């Protein structure tokens, strides 16, 4: 999904090159979508991205990938795993014995 996002943002940057402040609006949107939505929307509308088939296709692909992603973003199958941890900032020390005969 990250590749699809990068393709879309690269195409948007290319399209927005001529507009002053548009790149910073795109960056602000990536950091804080709720507060930057209106500013970016005005730049996108003025630049005519709705007419750009390559941008629209990149947006469709990203939307399809996001819709197909599992809730929470990651699926892990740890069915036969030993010593599994999930989350951030963990420490774990394992000592494994051979399986019973």
C-alpha positions as CSV (number, residue, x, y, z in Angstrom):
1,X,0.0,0.0,0.0
2,X,2.9,2.3,0.7
3,X,4.0,2.1,-3.0
4,X,0.5,3.1,-4.1
5,X,0.5,6.1,-1.7
6,X,3.9,7.2,-3.0
7,X,2.8,7.0,-6.6
8,X,-0.3,9.1,-5.8
9,X,1.6,11.7,-3.9
10,X,4.4,11.9,-6.5
11,X,1.8,12.5,-9.2
12,X,0.0,15.1,-7.1
13,X,3.3,17.0,-6.4
14,X,4.0,17.0,-10.1
15,X,0.6,18.4,-10.9
16,X,0.8,21.0,-8.1
17,X,4.3,22.3,-9.0
18,X,3.0,25.6,-10.4
19,X,0.8,26.5,-7.4
20,X,2.4,28.4,-4.6
21,X,1.8,26.8,-1.2
22,X,0.4,23.6,-2.7
23,X,3.3,21.4,-1.7
24,X,3.2,22.6,1.9
25,X,-0.6,21.9,1.9
26,X,0.1,18.3,0.8
27,X,2.7,17.9,3.5
28,X,0.4,19.3,6.1
29,X,-2.4,17.0,5.0
30,X,-0.1,14.0,5.5
31,X,0.6,15.1,9.0
32,X,-2.8,16.4,10.1
33,X,-5.6,15.5,7.5
34,X,-8.4,16.9,9.6
35,X,-7.0,20.5,9.8
36,X,-5.3,20.6,6.3
37,X,-8.2,19.1,4.3
38,X,-9.8,22.4,3.2
39,X,-6.5,24.0,2.2
40,X,-5.4,21.0,0.1
41,X,-8.9,20.6,-1.4
42,X,-8.8,24.2,-2.8
43,X,-5.3,23.6,-4.3
44,X,-6.4,20.3,-5.9
45,X,-9.6,21.8,-7.3
46,X,-7.7,24.8,-8.8
47,X,-5.1,22.5,-10.3
48,X,-7.6,20.4,-12.2
49,X,-6.5,17.0,-10.8
50,X,-10.1,15.8,-11.4
51,X,-9.3,15.8,-15.1
52,X,-6.0,13.9,-14.7
53,X,-6.6,10.2,-15.5
54,X,-3.2,9.1,-14.1
55,X,-3.9,10.7,-10.7
56,X,-7.5,9.4,-10.6
57,X,-6.2,5.8,-11.4
58,X,-3.5,6.1,-8.7
59,X,-6.2,7.3,-6.2
60,X,-8.5,4.4,-7.2
61,X,-5.7,1.9,-6.7
62,X,-4.8,3.3,-3.2
63,X,-8.5,3.3,-2.2
64,X,-8.9,-0.4,-3.3
65,X,-5.8,-1.4,-1.4
66,X,-6.9,0.4,1.7
67,X,-10.4,-1.1,1.5
68,X,-8.9,-4.6,1.3
69,X,-6.5,-4.1,4.2
70,X,-7.4,-5.9,7.4
71,X,-8.6,-3.8,10.3
72,X,-5.7,-2.6,12.4
73,X,-3.4,-2.8,9.4
74,X,-1.6,-6.1,10.1
75,X,-2.5,-9.8,10.1
76,X,-0.1,-12.2,11.8
77,X,-0.4,-16.0,11.8
78,X,1.5,-17.2,14.8
79,X,0.0,-20.7,14.8
80,X,3.2,-22.6,15.4
81,X,5.4,-19.8,16.7
82,X,7.3,-19.7,19.9
83,X,8.2,-16.5,21.8
84,X,5.9,-14.1,19.9
85,X,5.4,-10.5,20.9
86,X,3.2,-7.8,19.4
87,X,3.5,-4.1,19.9
88,X,6.3,-1.6,20.3
89,X,9.2,-1.2,22.7
90,X,9.2,-4.8,23.9
91,X,12.1,-6.8,25.3
92,X,12.1,-10.6,25.3
93,X,14.6,-13.3,26.3
94,X,13.8,-16.8,25.1
95,X,15.3,-20.2,26.0
96,X,13.9,-23.0,23.9
97,X,14.1,-26.6,24.8
98,X,14.0,-29.4,22.2
99,X,10.4,-30.7,21.6
100,X,9.3,-33.7,23.6
101,X,10.1,-37.0,22.0
